């Protein structure tokens, strides 16, 4: 999810800039009730509806499973549309940032777990895909302070393969189509693992660079502080030396004055004796 100009938030009425860059103002002005967030909420609501349809009448009724497939397909399509709208019209909100990935993982996780419960999909496939998604989510939090890893082409293919394969398993297929859905799911599993490992590689590299940059910045700040302290110390020493010179000059003038006074007294005494 992304953000909208002031008009979408009930603001100044300026029209949204298509493909405009995201900024703090856009994020703050975006309305919660924008079309991208609404599609995300629809996808969240479809999750329990999909599960109920899938398990209705024992979970093996071809008609009800077709209804479940329709709900699953709508949810996956809304994922494509809300992302496109968000990128195009800058519909960024804090709710969207949190709810969008949750909705994506919820509908896919619900499909995989439900299919495994029904015995249609091996549990190891469900475990691999869910473990990857949860691991990548934790990895995002691990590196978010340093950088954000953009979605790759492999990641998009992975999502497409997962959605296609899970949808085919939701339907009651037999014969060659049943064999085909197995191989589509295998492709999805391979893409899931490969893209997950690539994400870990990128995350580790970005974190190292981020930590190195932080250490360099800290060292630079320490050096600047040291130089400032040294400059202040030199200025203080110079000021102390000037004060000492002034005091010495004043002392010398006082001594000369005292000697002059003693000399005048001596001359006066000599004249009195004469």
C-alpha positions as CSV (number, residue, x, y, z in Angstrom):
1,X,0.0,0.0,0.0
2,X,1.0,3.5,-0.6
3,X,-0.2,7.1,-0.2
4,X,-2.3,9.8,-1.8
5,X,-2.1,13.5,-2.2
6,X,-4.2,15.9,-0.1
7,X,-7.3,15.5,-2.4
8,X,-7.6,11.8,-1.6
9,X,-7.5,12.6,2.1
10,X,-10.1,15.3,1.8
11,X,-7.5,18.0,1.6
12,X,-6.7,20.8,-0.8
13,X,-8.4,19.3,-3.8
14,X,-5.2,18.9,-5.8
15,X,-5.3,15.9,-8.2
16,X,-3.0,13.0,-7.5
17,X,0.1,12.9,-9.5
18,X,0.3,9.7,-11.5
19,X,3.5,7.8,-10.7
20,X,4.6,10.6,-8.4
21,X,7.3,10.0,-5.8
22,X,6.3,9.1,-2.3
23,X,7.1,11.7,0.4
24,X,6.4,12.3,4.0
25,X,3.6,14.7,3.2
26,X,1.9,12.2,0.9
27,X,2.1,9.5,3.6
28,X,0.6,11.8,6.2
29,X,-2.2,13.1,4.0
30,X,-3.3,9.7,2.6
31,X,-6.8,8.7,3.6
32,X,-7.4,5.3,5.3
33,X,-10.5,4.8,3.1
34,X,-8.7,4.8,-0.3
35,X,-9.3,2.2,-3.0
36,X,-6.1,0.4,-2.4
37,X,-6.8,-0.1,1.3
38,X,-10.4,-1.1,0.6
39,X,-9.2,-3.9,-1.7
40,X,-6.8,-5.0,1.0
41,X,-9.6,-5.2,3.5
42,X,-11.8,-7.1,1.0
43,X,-8.9,-9.6,0.7
44,X,-8.7,-10.0,4.4
45,X,-12.5,-10.6,4.6
46,X,-12.3,-13.2,1.9
47,X,-9.9,-15.4,3.9
48,X,-12.6,-16.8,6.4
49,X,-15.1,-16.9,3.5
50,X,-12.8,-18.9,1.4
51,X,-12.1,-21.4,4.2
52,X,-15.9,-21.8,4.9
53,X,-16.6,-22.5,1.3
54,X,-13.8,-24.9,0.9
55,X,-14.8,-27.0,3.9
56,X,-18.5,-26.8,3.3
57,X,-20.3,-30.2,2.9
58,X,-17.2,-32.1,4.1
59,X,-14.7,-30.3,1.9
60,X,-15.0,-32.5,-1.2
61,X,-18.0,-31.1,-2.9
62,X,-16.9,-30.0,-6.4
63,X,-19.5,-27.2,-6.5
64,X,-18.6,-25.6,-3.2
65,X,-14.9,-26.0,-4.0
66,X,-15.6,-24.1,-7.2
67,X,-17.1,-21.3,-5.1
68,X,-14.0,-21.4,-2.9
69,X,-11.8,-21.2,-5.9
70,X,-13.7,-18.1,-7.0
71,X,-13.1,-16.5,-3.6
72,X,-9.4,-17.4,-3.8
73,X,-9.1,-16.0,-7.3
74,X,-10.7,-12.7,-6.3
75,X,-8.4,-12.4,-3.4
76,X,-5.3,-13.0,-5.6
77,X,-6.5,-10.5,-8.2
78,X,-7.1,-7.8,-5.6
79,X,-3.5,-8.3,-4.6
80,X,-2.5,-7.3,-8.1
81,X,-4.8,-4.3,-8.3
82,X,-4.2,-2.8,-4.9
83,X,-0.4,-2.9,-5.5
84,X,-0.8,-1.3,-8.9
85,X,-3.1,1.4,-7.6
86,X,-0.8,2.1,-4.7
87,X,2.2,2.5,-6.9
88,X,0.4,4.7,-9.4
89,X,-1.5,7.1,-7.1
90,X,0.7,7.1,-4.1
91,X,-1.9,5.7,-1.7
92,X,0.4,5.1,1.2
93,X,-1.0,4.6,4.7
94,X,0.4,3.0,7.8
95,X,-2.5,0.6,7.7
96,X,-1.7,-0.4,4.2
97,X,1.9,-1.1,5.0
98,X,0.9,-3.5,7.7
99,X,-2.3,-5.0,6.3
100,X,-1.2,-5.7,2.7
101,X,1.5,-8.3,3.5
102,X,-0.7,-9.8,6.2
103,X,-3.5,-10.2,3.7
104,X,-1.2,-11.8,1.1
105,X,0.2,-14.3,3.5
106,X,-3.2,-15.0,5.2
107,X,-5.0,-16.0,2.0
108,X,-2.1,-18.2,0.8
109,X,-1.5,-19.7,4.2
110,X,-5.2,-20.5,4.6
111,X,-5.3,-22.2,1.2
112,X,-2.2,-24.3,1.9
113,X,-3.1,-25.4,5.4
114,X,-6.7,-26.1,4.4
115,X,-5.6,-28.3,1.5
116,X,-3.2,-30.2,3.7
117,X,-5.9,-30.7,6.3
118,X,-8.1,-32.2,3.6
119,X,-5.3,-34.4,2.5
120,X,-5.0,-32.9,-1.0
121,X,-1.6,-31.3,-0.5
122,X,1.5,-32.8,1.3
123,X,2.2,-31.1,4.6
124,X,5.9,-30.7,3.7
125,X,5.0,-28.4,0.8
126,X,2.9,-26.3,3.1
127,X,5.7,-26.3,5.7
128,X,8.3,-25.1,3.2
129,X,6.2,-22.3,1.8
130,X,5.0,-21.0,5.2
131,X,8.4,-21.3,6.8
132,X,9.9,-19.3,3.9
133,X,7.3,-16.5,4.2
134,X,7.6,-16.2,7.9
135,X,11.4,-16.2,7.7
136,X,11.4,-13.5,5.1
137,X,9.0,-11.4,7.2
138,X,11.4,-11.6,10.1
139,X,14.3,-10.8,7.8
140,X,12.6,-7.6,6.7
141,X,12.4,-6.5,10.3
142,X,16.1,-7.4,10.7
143,X,17.3,-5.1,7.9
144,X,14.5,-2.5,7.8
145,X,16.7,0.0,9.7
146,X,19.3,-0.2,7.0
147,X,17.4,-0.7,3.7
148,X,14.3,-2.0,2.1
149,X,14.8,-4.9,-0.4
150,X,12.5,-4.3,-3.5
151,X,10.4,-7.1,-4.9
152,X,12.4,-9.0,-7.5
153,X,11.2,-10.6,-10.7
154,X,11.8,-14.0,-9.2
155,X,9.6,-13.1,-6.2
156,X,6.8,-12.1,-8.5
157,X,7.1,-15.3,-10.4
158,X,7.0,-17.2,-7.1
159,X,3.8,-15.5,-6.1
160,X,2.2,-16.2,-9.5
161,X,3.3,-19.9,-9.3
162,X,2.0,-20.3,-5.8
163,X,-1.3,-18.7,-6.6
164,X,-1.8,-20.8,-9.8
165,X,-0.8,-24.1,-8.1
166,X,-2.9,-23.5,-5.0
167,X,-5.9,-22.5,-7.1
168,X,-5.6,-25.7,-9.2
169,X,-5.5,-27.7,-5.9
170,X,-8.6,-26.0,-4.7
171,X,-10.5,-27.2,-7.8
172,X,-11.4,-30.9,-8.1
173,X,-9.2,-32.0,-10.9
174,X,-8.5,-35.4,-12.3
175,X,-6.3,-37.0,-15.0
176,X,-3.7,-34.9,-16.8
177,X,-4.8,-31.7,-15.0
178,X,-4.2,-33.3,-11.6
179,X,-0.7,-34.3,-12.8
180,X,-0.1,-30.8,-14.2
181,X,-1.1,-29.1,-10.9
182,X,1.5,-31.2,-9.1
183,X,4.3,-30.0,-11.4
184,X,3.1,-26.4,-11.2
185,X,3.3,-26.7,-7.4
186,X,6.8,-28.1,-7.6
187,X,7.9,-25.1,-9.7
188,X,6.3,-22.9,-7.0
189,X,8.3,-24.7,-4.3
190,X,11.6,-24.4,-6.2
191,X,11.0,-20.7,-6.8
192,X,10.0,-20.3,-3.1
193,X,13.3,-21.7,-1.9
194,X,15.5,-20.0,-4.5
195,X,14.0,-16.6,-4.0
196,X,14.1,-17.0,-0.3
197,X,17.8,-17.8,-0.3
198,X,18.4,-14.8,-2.6
199,X,16.5,-12.6,-0.3
200,X,18.7,-13.8,2.7
201,X,21.8,-13.1,0.6
202,X,20.7,-9.5,-0.2
203,X,19.6,-8.9,3.4
204,X,22.9,-10.0,4.9
205,X,24.8,-7.8,2.4
206,X,22.7,-4.8,3.1
207,X,22.9,-5.2,6.8
208,X,26.7,-5.4,6.6
209,X,26.9,-2.3,4.5
210,X,24.5,-0.5,6.8
211,X,26.5,-1.4,9.9
212,X,29.8,-0.4,8.2
213,X,28.2,2.9,7.2
214,X,27.1,3.5,10.8
215,X,30.6,2.7,12.2
216,X,32.2,5.0,9.7
217,X,29.7,7.8,10.6
218,X,30.4,7.2,14.3
219,X,34.2,7.3,13.7
220,X,33.8,10.6,11.8
221,X,31.7,12.1,14.5
222,X,34.3,11.0,17.1
223,X,37.1,12.6,15.0
224,X,35.2,15.8,14.7
225,X,34.6,15.9,18.4
226,X,38.3,15.3,19.1
227,X,39.4,18.0,16.7
228,X,36.9,20.5,18.3
229,X,38.2,19.7,21.8
230,X,41.8,20.1,20.6
231,X,41.0,23.4,19.0
232,X,39.3,24.6,22.2
233,X,42.3,23.5,24.3
234,X,44.7,25.4,22.0
235,X,42.6,28.5,22.2
236,X,42.5,28.2,26.0
237,X,46.2,27.8,26.2
238,X,46.8,30.8,24.0
239,X,44.4,32.9,26.1
240,X,46.3,31.8,29.3
241,X,49.6,32.8,27.8
242,X,48.3,36.2,26.9
243,X,47.0,36.7,30.5
244,X,50.4,35.7,31.9
245,X,52.1,38.2,29.6
246,X,49.8,41.0,30.7
247,X,50.4,40.2,34.4
248,X,54.2,40.1,33.8
249,X,54.1,43.5,32.0
250,X,52.1,45.0,34.8
251,X,54.6,43.6,37.4
252,X,57.5,45.0,35.5
253,X,55.9,48.5,35.4
254,X,55.2,48.3,39.1
255,X,58.8,47.3,39.9
256,X,60.2,50.2,37.8
257,X,57.8,52.6,39.6
258,X,59.0,51.4,43.0
259,X,62.6,51.8,42.1
260,X,61.9,55.3,40.9
261,X,60.2,56.2,44.2
262,X,63.1,54.9,46.3
263,X,65.6,56.9,44.2
264,X,63.6,60.1,44.7
265,X,63.5,59.5,48.5
266,X,67.3,59.0,48.5
267,X,67.9,62.2,46.7
268,X,65.7,64.2,49.1
269,X,67.6,62.8,52.1
270,X,71.0,63.7,50.6
271,X,69.9,67.3,49.9
272,X,68.6,67.6,53.5
273,X,71.9,66.5,54.9
274,X,73.7,69.1,52.8
